[in-house]
Amino acid sequence: MISNSEMIRIRRQMQRRIRDVVAERRRARQEAEIHGHTGDPADARADSSLTTTA
């Protein structure tokens, strides 16, 4: 059985990992916005609809 202190340690570790992932995704989104690419599939469809085919 897991002791109370181990449970608290595991919970804090999980919270740190979640914060790290959220921060990493936020940075990636901000970089994508700076470079003009949002990663949204709708953007790719809109871009492809602008091209003409013979």
Phi and psi restraints in degrees (range 20) as a CNS / XPLOR table:
assign (resid 1 and name C) (resid 2 and name N)
       (resid 2 and name CA) (resid 2 and name C) 1.0 -85.1 20.0 2
assign (resid 2 and name N) (resid 2 and name CA)
       (resid 2 and name C) (resid 3 and name N) 1.0 131.8 20.0 2
assign (resid 2 and name C) (resid 3 and name N)
       (resid 3 and name CA) (resid 3 and name C) 1.0 -74.4 20.0 2
assign (resid 3 and name N) (resid 3 and name CA)
       (resid 3 and name C) (resid 4 and name N) 1.0 165.2 20.0 2
assign (resid 3 and name C) (resid 4 and name N)
       (resid 4 and name CA) (resid 4 and name C) 1.0 -61.6 20.0 2
assign (resid 4 and name N) (resid 4 and name CA)
       (resid 4 and name C) (resid 5 and name N) 1.0 -41.3 20.0 2
assign (resid 4 and name C) (resid 5 and name N)
       (resid 5 and name CA) (resid 5 and name C) 1.0 -67.3 20.0 2
assign (resid 5 and name N) (resid 5 and name CA)
       (resid 5 and name C) (resid 6 and name N) 1.0 -36.5 20.0 2
assign (resid 5 and name C) (resid 6 and name N)
       (resid 6 and name CA) (resid 6 and name C) 1.0 -65.8 20.0 2
assign (resid 6 and name N) (resid 6 and name CA)
       (resid 6 and name C) (resid 7 and name N) 1.0 -39.3 20.0 2
assign (resid 6 and name C) (resid 7 and name N)
       (resid 7 and name CA) (resid 7 and name C) 1.0 -62.6 20.0 2
assign (resid 7 and name N) (resid 7 and name CA)
       (resid 7 and name C) (resid 8 and name N) 1.0 -42.6 20.0 2
assign (resid 7 and name C) (resid 8 and name N)
       (resid 8 and name CA) (resid 8 and name C) 1.0 -64.5 20.0 2
assign (resid 8 and name N) (resid 8 and name CA)
       (resid 8 and name C) (resid 9 and name N) 1.0 -42.9 20.0 2
assign (resid 8 and name C) (resid 9 and name N)
       (resid 9 and name CA) (resid 9 and name C) 1.0 -62.0 20.0 2
assign (resid 9 and name N) (resid 9 and name CA)
       (resid 9 and name C) (resid 10 and name N) 1.0 -43.7 20.0 2
assign (resid 9 and name C) (resid 10 and name N)
       (resid 10 and name CA) (resid 10 and name C) 1.0 -65.5 20.0 2
assign (resid 10 and name N) (resid 10 and name CA)
       (resid 10 and name C) (resid 11 and name N) 1.0 -42.4 20.0 2
assign (resid 10 and name C) (resid 11 and name N)
       (resid 11 and name CA) (resid 11 and name C) 1.0 -61.9 20.0 2
assign (resid 11 and name N) (resid 11 and name CA)
       (resid 11 and name C) (resid 12 and name N) 1.0 -44.2 20.0 2
assign (resid 11 and name C) (resid 12 and name N)
       (resid 12 and name CA) (resid 12 and name C) 1.0 -64.9 20.0 2
assign (resid 12 and name N) (resid 12 and name CA)
       (resid 12 and name C) (resid 13 and name N) 1.0 -39.1 20.0 2
assign (resid 12 and name C) (resid 13 and name N)
       (resid 13 and name CA) (resid 13 and name C) 1.0 -63.4 20.0 2
assign (resid 13 and name N) (resid 13 and name CA)
       (resid 13 and name C) (resid 14 and name N) 1.0 -42.9 20.0 2
assign (resid 13 and name C) (resid 14 and name N)
       (resid 14 and name CA) (resid 14 and name C) 1.0 -63.7 20.0 2
assign (resid 14 and name N) (resid 14 and name CA)
       (resid 14 and name C) (resid 15 and name N) 1.0 -41.3 20.0 2
assign (resid 14 and name C) (resid 15 and name N)
       (resid 15 and name CA) (resid 15 and name C) 1.0 -63.8 20.0 2
assign (resid 15 and name N) (resid 15 and name CA)
       (resid 15 and name C) (resid 16 and name N) 1.0 -39.3 20.0 2
assign (resid 15 and name C) (resid 16 and name N)
       (resid 16 and name CA) (resid 16 and name C) 1.0 -63.0 20.0 2
assign (resid 16 and name N) (resid 16 and name CA)
       (resid 16 and name C) (resid 17 and name N) 1.0 -43.0 20.0 2
assign (resid 16 and name C) (resid 17 and name N)
       (resid 17 and name CA) (resid 17 and name C) 1.0 -63.4 20.0 2
assign (resid 17 and name N) (resid 17 and name CA)
       (resid 17 and name C) (resid 18 and name N) 1.0 -42.0 20.0 2
assign (resid 17 and name C) (resid 18 and name N)
       (resid 18 and name CA) (resid 18 and name C) 1.0 -63.4 20.0 2
assign (resid 18 and name N) (resid 18 and name CA)
       (resid 18 and name C) (resid 19 and name N) 1.0 -44.6 20.0 2
assign (resid 18 and name C) (resid 19 and name N)
       (resid 19 and name CA) (resid 19 and name C) 1.0 -60.1 20.0 2
assign (resid 19 and name N) (resid 19 and name CA)
       (resid 19 and name C) (resid 20 and name N) 1.0 -40.3 20.0 2
assign (resid 19 and name C) (resid 20 and name N)
       (resid 20 and name CA) (resid 20 and name C) 1.0 -63.8 20.0 2
assign (resid 20 and name N) (resid 20 and name CA)
       (resid 20 and name C) (resid 21 and name N) 1.0 -43.3 20.0 2
assign (resid 20 and name C) (resid 21 and name N)
       (resid 21 and name CA) (resid 21 and name C) 1.0 -65.8 20.0 2
assign (resid 21 and name N) (resid 21 and name CA)
       (resid 21 and name C) (resid 22 and name N) 1.0 -43.6 20.0 2
assign (resid 21 and name C) (resid 22 and name N)
       (resid 22 and name CA) (resid 22 and name C) 1.0 -61.4 20.0 2
assign (resid 22 and name N) (resid 22 and name CA)
       (resid 22 and name C) (resid 23 and name N) 1.0 -43.6 20.0 2
assign (resid 22 and name C) (resid 23 and name N)
       (resid 23 and name CA) (resid 23 and name C) 1.0 -64.6 20.0 2
assign (resid 23 and name N) (resid 23 and name CA)
       (resid 23 and name C) (resid 24 and name N) 1.0 -40.6 20.0 2
assign (resid 23 and name C) (resid 24 and name N)
       (resid 24 and name CA) (resid 24 and name C) 1.0 -64.0 20.0 2
assign (resid 24 and name N) (resid 24 and name CA)
       (resid 24 and name C) (resid 25 and name N) 1.0 -42.9 20.0 2
assign (resid 24 and name C) (resid 25 and name N)
       (resid 25 and name CA) (resid 25 and name C) 1.0 -66.1 20.0 2
assign (resid 25 and name N) (resid 25 and name CA)
       (resid 25 and name C) (resid 26 and name N) 1.0 -37.0 20.0 2
assign (resid 25 and name C) (resid 26 and name N)
       (resid 26 and name CA) (resid 26 and name C) 1.0 -64.0 20.0 2
assign (resid 26 and name N) (resid 26 and name CA)
       (resid 26 and name C) (resid 27 and name N) 1.0 -44.1 20.0 2
assign (resid 26 and name C) (resid 27 and name N)
       (resid 27 and name CA) (resid 27 and name C) 1.0 -62.1 20.0 2
assign (resid 27 and name N) (resid 27 and name CA)
       (resid 27 and name C) (resid 28 and name N) 1.0 -41.2 20.0 2
assign (resid 27 and name C) (resid 28 and name N)
       (resid 28 and name CA) (resid 28 and name C) 1.0 -64.3 20.0 2
assign (resid 28 and name N) (resid 28 and name CA)
       (resid 28 and name C) (resid 29 and name N) 1.0 -40.3 20.0 2
assign (resid 28 and name C) (resid 29 and name N)
       (resid 29 and name CA) (resid 29 and name C) 1.0 -63.6 20.0 2
assign (resid 29 and name N) (resid 29 and name CA)
       (resid 29 and name C) (resid 30 and name N) 1.0 -43.3 20.0 2
assign (resid 29 and name C) (resid 30 and name N)
       (resid 30 and name CA) (resid 30 and name C) 1.0 -64.5 20.0 2
assign (resid 30 and name N) (resid 30 and name CA)
       (resid 30 and name C) (resid 31 and name N) 1.0 -40.4 20.0 2
assign (resid 30 and name C) (resid 31 and name N)
       (resid 31 and name CA) (resid 31 and name C) 1.0 -65.2 20.0 2
assign (resid 31 and name N) (resid 31 and name CA)
       (resid 31 and name C) (resid 32 and name N) 1.0 -39.0 20.0 2
assign (resid 31 and name C) (resid 32 and name N)
       (resid 32 and name CA) (resid 32 and name C) 1.0 -64.8 20.0 2
assign (resid 32 and name N) (resid 32 and name CA)
       (resid 32 and name C) (resid 33 and name N) 1.0 -39.5 20.0 2
assign (resid 32 and name C) (resid 33 and name N)
       (resid 33 and name CA) (resid 33 and name C) 1.0 -66.6 20.0 2
assign (resid 33 and name N) (resid 33 and name CA)
       (resid 33 and name C) (resid 34 and name N) 1.0 -37.8 20.0 2
assign (resid 33 and name C) (resid 34 and name N)
       (resid 34 and name CA) (resid 34 and name C) 1.0 -64.3 20.0 2
assign (resid 34 and name N) (resid 34 and name CA)
       (resid 34 and name C) (resid 35 and name N) 1.0 -40.0 20.0 2
assign (resid 34 and name C) (resid 35 and name N)
       (resid 35 and name CA) (resid 35 and name C) 1.0 -87.0 20.0 2
assign (resid 35 and name N) (resid 35 and name CA)
       (resid 35 and name C) (resid 36 and name N) 1.0 0.7 20.0 2
assign (resid 35 and name C) (resid 36 and name N)
       (resid 36 and name CA) (resid 36 and name C) 1.0 82.0 20.0 2
assign (resid 36 and name N) (resid 36 and name CA)
       (resid 36 and name C) (resid 37 and name N) 1.0 15.7 20.0 2
assign (resid 36 and name C) (resid 37 and name N)
       (resid 37 and name CA) (resid 37 and name C) 1.0 -125.3 20.0 2
assign (resid 37 and name N) (resid 37 and name CA)
       (resid 37 and name C) (resid 38 and name N) 1.0 119.0 20.0 2
assign (resid 37 and name C) (resid 38 and name N)
       (resid 38 and name CA) (resid 38 and name C) 1.0 -92.5 20.0 2
assign (resid 38 and name N) (resid 38 and name CA)
       (resid 38 and name C) (resid 39 and name N) 1.0 -17.2 20.0 2
assign (resid 38 and name C) (resid 39 and name N)
       (resid 39 and name CA) (resid 39 and name C) 1.0 82.3 20.0 2
assign (resid 39 and name N) (resid 39 and name CA)
       (resid 39 and name C) (resid 40 and name N) 1.0 4.3 20.0 2
assign (resid 39 and name C) (resid 40 and name N)
       (resid 40 and name CA) (resid 40 and name C) 1.0 -78.8 20.0 2
assign (resid 40 and name N) (resid 40 and name CA)
       (resid 40 and name C) (resid 41 and name N) 1.0 125.0 20.0 2
assign (resid 40 and name C) (resid 41 and name N)
       (resid 41 and name CA) (resid 41 and name C) 1.0 -58.8 20.0 2
assign (resid 41 and name N) (resid 41 and name CA)
       (resid 41 and name C) (resid 42 and name N) 1.0 -27.5 20.0 2
assign (resid 41 and name C) (resid 42 and name N)
       (resid 42 and name CA) (resid 42 and name C) 1.0 -63.5 20.0 2
assign (resid 42 and name N) (resid 42 and name CA)
       (resid 42 and name C) (resid 43 and name N) 1.0 -33.8 20.0 2
assign (resid 42 and name C) (resid 43 and name N)
       (resid 43 and name CA) (resid 43 and name C) 1.0 -64.3 20.0 2
assign (resid 43 and name N) (resid 43 and name CA)
       (resid 43 and name C) (resid 44 and name N) 1.0 -41.2 20.0 2
assign (resid 43 and name C) (resid 44 and name N)
       (resid 44 and name CA) (resid 44 and name C) 1.0 -64.7 20.0 2
assign (resid 44 and name N) (resid 44 and name CA)
       (resid 44 and name C) (resid 45 and name N) 1.0 -40.2 20.0 2
assign (resid 44 and name C) (resid 45 and name N)
       (resid 45 and name CA) (resid 45 and name C) 1.0 -65.8 20.0 2
assign (resid 45 and name N) (resid 45 and name CA)
       (resid 45 and name C) (resid 46 and name N) 1.0 -40.6 20.0 2
assign (resid 45 and name C) (resid 46 and name N)
       (resid 46 and name CA) (resid 46 and name C) 1.0 -64.2 20.0 2
assign (resid 46 and name N) (resid 46 and name CA)
       (resid 46 and name C) (resid 47 and name N) 1.0 -41.0 20.0 2
assign (resid 46 and name C) (resid 47 and name N)
       (resid 47 and name CA) (resid 47 and name C) 1.0 -65.0 20.0 2
assign (resid 47 and name N) (resid 47 and name CA)
       (resid 47 and name C) (resid 48 and name N) 1.0 -40.8 20.0 2
assign (resid 47 and name C) (resid 48 and name N)
       (resid 48 and name CA) (resid 48 and name C) 1.0 -70.8 20.0 2
assign (resid 48 and name N) (resid 48 and name CA)
       (resid 48 and name C) (resid 49 and name N) 1.0 -26.2 20.0 2
assign (resid 48 and name C) (resid 49 and name N)
       (resid 49 and name CA) (resid 49 and name C) 1.0 -73.8 20.0 2
assign (resid 49 and name N) (resid 49 and name CA)
       (resid 49 and name C) (resid 50 and name N) 1.0 -16.2 20.0 2
assign (resid 49 and name C) (resid 50 and name N)
       (resid 50 and name CA) (resid 50 and name C) 1.0 -80.4 20.0 2
assign (resid 50 and name N) (resid 50 and name CA)
       (resid 50 and name C) (resid 51 and name N) 1.0 -18.5 20.0 2
assign (resid 50 and name C) (resid 51 and name N)
       (resid 51 and name CA) (resid 51 and name C) 1.0 -82.6 20.0 2
assign (resid 51 and name N) (resid 51 and name CA)
       (resid 51 and name C) (resid 52 and name N) 1.0 145.0 20.0 2
assign (resid 51 and name C) (resid 52 and name N)
       (resid 52 and name CA) (resid 52 and name C) 1.0 -102.1 20.0 2
assign (resid 52 and name N) (resid 52 and name CA)
       (resid 52 and name C) (resid 53 and name N) 1.0 146.5 20.0 2
assign (resid 52 and name C) (resid 53 and name N)
       (resid 53 and name CA) (resid 53 and name C) 1.0 -116.6 20.0 2
assign (resid 53 and name N) (resid 53 and name CA)
       (resid 53 and name C) (resid 54 and name N) 1.0 149.1 20.0 2
